Amino acid sequence: MKKTLLTACAAISMIALAACDTPAENANEASAENMDDQADAMRENADATADAMEDKADAMDTKTDGVDSAAENKMEADAQAVRDKAEVKADVVEDKADAKD
């Protein structure tokens, strides 16, 4: 009985030890999480910038005829370009983070 109990304890200890990360693994995971946070911040900043651009575009066209002016359309397209560019950059950062993890 004691031998079985000792064997079970040893097996559990080995499993628990195998689940532990090394300091280097922990550092890589922390770095990857920071990079993911940076990617999220890039997207949030781009969205805020693009939202402000779209608000400005809406203020440019004071007619309520349902037709956007050329200037409004250009600014809205520029706002979307800001979002798209940030998305590409954020994806690159996330890919680098995934490679670390």
Backbone as a printed PyTorch tensor [residue, N CA C, xyz], in Angstrom:
tensor([[[  0.8170,  -1.1870,   0.0000],
         [  0.0000,   0.0000,   0.0000],
         [  0.8650,   1.2570,   0.0000]],

        [[  1.9100,   1.2550,   0.8430],
         [  2.7870,   2.4160,   0.8900],
         [  3.5020,   2.6240,  -0.4390]],

        [[  3.8800,   1.5120,  -1.0760],
         [  4.5870,   1.6100,  -2.3460],
         [  3.6720,   2.2120,  -3.4170]],

        [[  2.4260,   1.8250,  -3.4400],
         [  1.4560,   2.3640,  -4.3930],
         [  1.2360,   3.8460,  -4.1420]],

        [[  1.1170,   4.2030,  -2.8860],
         [  0.9220,   5.6000,  -2.5200],
         [  2.1350,   6.4380,  -2.9150]],

        [[  3.3270,   5.9420,  -2.6580],
         [  4.5390,   6.6550,  -3.0420],
         [  4.6490,   6.7920,  -4.5590]],

        [[  4.2890,   5.7490,  -5.2780],
         [  4.3250,   5.7870,  -6.7440],
         [  3.3330,   6.8140,  -7.2710]],

        [[  2.1500,   6.8420,  -6.6780],
         [  1.1370,   7.8090,  -7.1000],
         [  1.5970,   9.2390,  -6.8210]],

        [[  2.1690,   9.4530,  -5.6540],
         [  2.6780,  10.7870,  -5.3040],
         [  3.7910,  11.2050,  -6.2570]],

        [[  4.6460,  10.2980,  -6.5860],
         [  5.7450,  10.5920,  -7.5050],
         [  5.2050,  10.9370,  -8.8900]],

        [[  4.2090,  10.2010,  -9.3350],
         [  3.6170,  10.4660, -10.6560],
         [  2.9560,  11.8340, -10.6820]],

        [[  2.2410,  12.1630,  -9.6310],
         [  1.5820,  13.4730,  -9.5470],
         [  2.6190,  14.5900,  -9.5200]],

        [[  3.6830,  14.3820,  -8.7910],
         [  4.7530,  15.3820,  -8.7230],
         [  5.3900,  15.5910, -10.0880]],

        [[  5.6030,  14.5250, -10.8220],
         [  6.2060,  14.6300, -12.1470],
         [  5.2830,  15.3740, -13.1040]],

        [[  3.9920,  15.1070, -13.0110],
         [  3.0250,  15.8020, -13.8720],
         [  3.0010,  17.2870, -13.5350]],

        [[  2.9860,  17.6030, -12.2520],
         [  2.9810,  19.0030, -11.8300],
         [  4.2500,  19.7110, -12.2700]],

        [[  5.3800,  19.0460, -12.1640],
         [  6.6450,  19.6350, -12.5660],
         [  6.6950,  19.8540, -14.0760]],

        [[  6.1440,  18.9310, -14.8160],
         [  6.1390,  19.0510, -16.2770],
         [  5.2840,  20.2330, -16.7300]],

        [[  4.2860,  20.5930, -15.9440],
         [  3.4020,  21.6930, -16.3090],
         [  4.0200,  23.0590, -16.0190]],

        [[  5.0910,  23.1270, -15.2600],
         [  5.7380,  24.3920, -14.9130],
         [  6.5220,  24.9260, -16.1050]],

        [[  6.4550,  26.2280, -16.2680],
         [  7.2190,  26.8870, -17.3200],
         [  8.5530,  27.3500, -16.7680]],

        [[  9.5280,  27.4010, -17.6390],
         [ 10.8250,  27.9390, -17.2480],
         [ 10.7270,  29.4660, -17.2200]],

        [[ 11.6670,  30.1340, -16.5930],
         [ 11.6530,  31.6040, -16.6220],
         [ 11.6930,  32.1640, -18.0430]],

        [[ 12.4210,  31.4990, -18.9210],
         [ 12.4810,  31.9580, -20.3170],
         [ 11.1120,  31.8310, -20.9880]],

        [[ 10.4100,  30.7270, -20.7130],
         [  9.0680,  30.5570, -21.2820],
         [  8.1170,  31.6090, -20.7360]],

        [[  8.2260,  31.8840, -19.4440],
         [  7.3760,  32.9210, -18.8440],
         [  7.6690,  34.2910, -19.4490]],

        [[  8.9360,  34.5790, -19.6850],
         [  9.3220,  35.8610, -20.2880],
         [  8.7820,  35.9700, -21.7110]],

        [[  8.8710,  34.8810, -22.4710],
         [  8.3320,  34.8900, -23.8350],
         [  6.8250,  35.0930, -23.8330]],

        [[  6.1330,  34.4420, -22.9080],
         [  4.6840,  34.6010, -22.8220],
         [  4.3150,  36.0370, -22.4360]],

        [[  5.0570,  36.6130, -21.5050],
         [  4.7980,  37.9980, -21.0990],
         [  5.0480,  38.9520, -22.2620]],

        [[  6.1190,  38.7110, -22.9930],
         [  6.4330,  39.5400, -24.1550],
         [  5.3350,  39.4170, -25.2130]],

        [[  4.8720,  38.2000, -25.4440],
         [  3.8030,  37.9790, -26.4220],
         [  2.5200,  38.6840, -25.9900]],

        [[  2.2100,  38.6340, -24.7030],
         [  1.0140,  39.3210, -24.2060],
         [  1.1450,  40.8290, -24.3790]],

        [[  2.3370,  41.3750, -24.1140],
         [  2.5640,  42.8110, -24.3180],
         [  2.3970,  43.1880, -25.7820]],

        [[  2.8760,  42.3320, -26.6680],
         [  2.7400,  42.6030, -28.0960],
         [  1.2760,  42.5600, -28.5140]],

        [[  0.5170,  41.6230, -27.9640],
         [ -0.9160,  41.5690, -28.2520],
         [ -1.6120,  42.8360, -27.7500]],

        [[ -1.2050,  43.3040, -26.5760],
         [ -1.7650,  44.5490, -26.0400],
         [ -1.4310,  45.7320, -26.9420]],

        [[ -0.2090,  45.7540, -27.4790],
         [  0.1850,  46.8180, -28.4050],
         [ -0.6730,  46.7800, -29.6690]],

        [[ -0.9280,  45.5880, -30.1680],
         [ -1.7530,  45.4450, -31.3620],
         [ -3.1650,  45.9590, -31.0990]],

        [[ -3.7060,  45.6170, -29.9340],
         [ -5.0390,  46.1100, -29.5720],
         [ -5.0440,  47.6330, -29.4730]],

        [[ -3.9960,  48.1940, -28.8900],
         [ -3.9050,  49.6510, -28.7560],
         [ -3.8080,  50.3250, -30.1280]],

        [[ -3.0800,  49.6940, -31.0520],
         [ -2.9850,  50.2370, -32.4140],
         [ -4.3690,  50.3310, -33.0450]],

        [[ -5.1340,  49.2530, -32.8990],
         [ -6.4790,  49.2400, -33.4790],
         [ -7.3770,  50.2900, -32.8160]],

        [[ -7.3020,  50.3780, -31.4880],
         [ -8.1420,  51.3430, -30.7730],
         [ -7.7940,  52.7790, -31.1540]],

        [[ -6.5060,  53.0840, -31.2610],
         [ -6.0860,  54.4330, -31.6560],
         [ -6.5350,  54.7450, -33.0750]],

        [[ -6.3970,  53.7840, -33.9660],
         [ -6.8260,  53.9950, -35.3480],
         [ -8.3320,  54.2050, -35.4180]],

        [[ -9.0810,  53.4350, -34.6470],
         [-10.5350,  53.6120, -34.6310],
         [-10.9140,  54.9950, -34.1210]],

        [[-10.2440,  55.4540, -33.0720],
         [-10.5430,  56.7800, -32.5330],
         [-10.2300,  57.8650, -33.5670]],

        [[ -9.0870,  57.7210, -34.2350],
         [ -8.7100,  58.6900, -35.2750],
         [ -9.7110,  58.6600, -36.4250]],

        [[-10.0540,  57.4720, -36.8720],
         [-10.9830,  57.3320, -37.9930],
         [-12.3800,  57.8380, -37.6150]],

        [[-12.8110,  57.5670, -36.3900],
         [-14.1180,  58.0730, -35.9440],
         [-14.1480,  59.5950, -35.9690]],

        [[-13.0590,  60.2290, -35.5120],
         [-12.9800,  61.6890, -35.5240],
         [-13.0040,  62.2150, -36.9610]],

        [[-12.3230,  61.5160, -37.8590],
         [-12.3250,  61.9180, -39.2630],
         [-13.7270,  61.8040, -39.8540]],

        [[-14.4360,  60.7310, -39.5070],
         [-15.7940,  60.5480, -40.0270],
         [-16.7460,  61.5990, -39.4590]],

        [[-16.5640,  61.9450, -38.1930],
         [-17.3920,  63.0120, -37.6120],
         [-17.1470,  64.3310, -38.3300]],

        [[-15.8840,  64.6090, -38.6180],
         [-15.5480,  65.8300, -39.3570],
         [-16.1410,  65.7880, -40.7620]],

        [[-16.0950,  64.6130, -41.3820],
         [-16.6630,  64.4660, -42.7270],
         [-18.1640,  64.7160, -42.7030]],

        [[-18.8330,  64.2010, -41.6840],
         [-20.2800,  64.4210, -41.5780],
         [-20.5990,  65.9010, -41.4050]],

        [[-19.7650,  66.6160, -40.6830],
         [-19.9880,  68.0420, -40.4570],
         [-19.7300,  68.8660, -41.7190]],

        [[-18.9590,  68.3290, -42.6490],
         [-18.6430,  69.0470, -43.8880],
         [-19.8520,  69.1670, -44.7970]],

        [[-20.7130,  68.1870, -44.7690],
         [-21.8650,  68.1460, -45.6720],
         [-23.1070,  68.4880, -44.8660]],

        [[-23.5410,  69.7340, -44.9780],
         [-24.6790,  70.1960, -44.1760],
         [-26.0220,  69.9810, -44.8750]],

        [[-26.0010,  69.5490, -46.1070],
         [-27.2540,  69.2940, -46.8130],
         [-27.8680,  67.9940, -46.3140]],

        [[-29.1650,  67.9730, -46.2260],
         [-29.8690,  66.7570, -45.7880],
         [-30.5210,  66.0630, -46.9820]],

        [[-29.8410,  66.1040, -48.1130],
         [-30.3900,  65.4910, -49.3180],
         [-30.0390,  64.0140, -49.4610]],

        [[-29.2790,  63.4950, -48.5110],
         [-28.9180,  62.0810, -48.5640],
         [-27.7700,  61.7730, -49.4800]],

        [[-27.1870,  62.7960, -50.0970],
         [-26.0560,  62.6050, -51.0020],
         [-24.8210,  63.2080, -50.3370]],

        [[-23.7950,  62.4030, -50.2140],
         [-22.5580,  62.8850, -49.6130],
         [-21.7540,  63.6760, -50.6310]],

        [[-21.1000,  64.7080, -50.1520],
         [-20.2450,  65.5010, -51.0330],
         [-18.9670,  64.7130, -51.3470]],

        [[-18.2670,  65.1570, -52.3760],
         [-17.0050,  64.5090, -52.7510],
         [-15.9930,  64.6130, -51.6160]],

        [[-15.9620,  65.7480, -50.9330],
         [-15.0180,  65.9320, -49.8250],
         [-15.3570,  64.9910, -48.6790]],

        [[-16.6420,  64.8220, -48.4080],
         [-17.0510,  63.9090, -47.3370],
         [-16.6890,  62.4690, -47.6930]],

        [[-16.9470,  62.0920, -48.9240],
         [-16.5990,  60.7340, -49.3640],
         [-15.0930,  60.4880, -49.2670]],

        [[-14.2930,  61.4930, -49.6430],
         [-12.8360,  61.3340, -49.5750],
         [-12.3870,  61.1770, -48.1270]],

        [[-12.9240,  62.0000, -47.2300],
         [-12.5010,  61.9110, -45.8390],
         [-12.9300,  60.5750, -45.2290]],

        [[-14.0990,  60.0880, -45.5880],
         [-14.5340,  58.7820, -45.0830],
         [-13.6540,  57.6600, -45.6320]],

        [[-13.2560,  57.7910, -46.8940],
         [-12.3390,  56.8010, -47.4750],
         [-10.9840,  56.8670, -46.7710]],

        [[-10.5410,  58.0830, -46.4680],
         [ -9.2820,  58.2380, -45.7340],
         [ -9.3850,  57.6220, -44.3390]],

        [[-10.5240,  57.7850, -43.6980],
         [-10.7400,  57.2000, -42.3740],
         [-10.6680,  55.6740, -42.4420]],

        [[-11.2690,  55.1120, -43.4700],
         [-11.2010,  53.6560, -43.6340],
         [ -9.7710,  53.2030, -43.9070]],

        [[ -9.0280,  54.0110, -44.6450],
         [ -7.6310,  53.6780, -44.9190],
         [ -6.8120,  53.6770, -43.6230]],

        [[ -7.1210,  54.5980, -42.7130],
         [ -6.4410,  54.6180, -41.4120],
         [ -6.7160,  53.3120, -40.6760]],

        [[ -7.9660,  52.8860, -40.6680],
         [ -8.3240,  51.6170, -40.0120],
         [ -7.6090,  50.4360, -40.6660]],

        [[ -7.6390,  50.3930, -41.9950],
         [ -7.0220,  49.2750, -42.7240],
         [ -5.5170,  49.1910, -42.4750]],

        [[ -4.8460,  50.3390, -42.4940],
         [ -3.3960,  50.3710, -42.2820],
         [ -3.0570,  49.8960, -40.8700]],

        [[ -3.8200,  50.3410, -39.8920],
         [ -3.5840,  49.9190, -38.5070],
         [ -3.8420,  48.4260, -38.3510]],

        [[ -4.8440,  47.9210, -39.0400],
         [ -5.1610,  46.4930, -38.9560],
         [ -4.0010,  45.6510, -39.4850]],

        [[ -3.4200,  46.0800, -40.5900],
         [ -2.2790,  45.3560, -41.1640],
         [ -1.0990,  45.3760, -40.1920]],

        [[ -0.8080,  46.5520, -39.6330],
         [  0.3090,  46.6590, -38.6750],
         [  0.0460,  45.8180, -37.4330]],

        [[ -1.1790,  45.8650, -36.9280],
         [ -1.5190,  45.1000, -35.7330],
         [ -1.4300,  43.6040, -36.0000]],

        [[ -1.8330,  43.1820, -37.1830],
         [ -1.7210,  41.7570, -37.5370],
         [ -0.2620,  41.2980, -37.5580]],

        [[  0.6240,  42.1470, -38.0480],
         [  2.0520,  41.8110, -38.0740],
         [  2.5720,  41.6430, -36.6450]],

        [[  2.1840,  42.5550, -35.7650],
         [  2.6180,  42.4750, -34.3660],
         [  2.0740,  41.2050, -33.7210]],

        [[  0.8060,  40.8880, -33.9910],
         [  0.2190,  39.6660, -33.4300],
         [  0.8920,  38.4040, -33.9690]],

        [[  1.2620,  38.4170, -35.2340],
         [  1.9700,  37.2700, -35.7990],
         [  3.3240,  37.0720, -35.1040]],

        [[  4.0060,  38.1790, -34.8260],
         [  5.2680,  38.0890, -34.0950],
         [  5.0410,  37.5750, -32.6790]],

        [[  3.9510,  38.0150, -32.0640],
         [  3.6200,  37.5480, -30.7140],
         [  3.3210,  36.0550, -30.7280]],

        [[  2.5960,  35.5970, -31.7310],
         [  2.2790,  34.1710, -31.8360],
         [  3.5470,  33.3400, -32.0020]],

        [[  4.5120,  33.8820, -32.7240],
         [  5.7690,  33.1510, -32.9290],
         [  6.5520,  33.0210, -31.6230]],

        [[  6.3950,  33.9760, -30.7100],
         [  7.0780,  33.9140, -29.4210],
         [  6.4120,  32.9320, -28.4820]],

        [[  5.1200,  32.8120, -28.6140],
         [  4.3370,  32.0160, -27.6550],
         [  4.4750,  30.5370, -27.8900]]])
